[in-house]
Amino acid sequence: MTASKDLSAEYTLLYGIAEKSVFEMTDAERKQAAAKAFERAKEAAFTRGLPIIYGFNGLVIAEYADGRRFVRVNGKDVRPYNGN
């Protein structure tokens, strides 16, 4: 074993790097990997009491652990987001 292989294995464990290149994944595998990454990001943020922030339909949305979602502008929640 080389040092780079050991380091690569460590990063896989710590950061959840996919074992397969995205260029080698099928569309279904990419969608599954993206969904898993999104769930891990939600879990990491929510356990720290933070919202997840993401873009949707040209808006920035802040989603909280209790399910509340707000449109966010300049780092502030400005109105509830209900899908419109």
HELIX and SHEET records of a PDB file:
HELIX    1   1 ALA A    3  TYR A   15  1                                  13    
HELIX    2   2 ASP A   27  THR A   47  1                                  21    
SHEET    1   A 4 ILE A  52  PHE A  56  0                                        
SHEET    2   A 4 LEU A  59  GLU A  63 -1                                        
SHEET    3   A 4 ARG A  69  VAL A  73 -1                                        
SHEET    4   A 4 LYS A  76  PRO A  80 -1                                        
END                                                                             
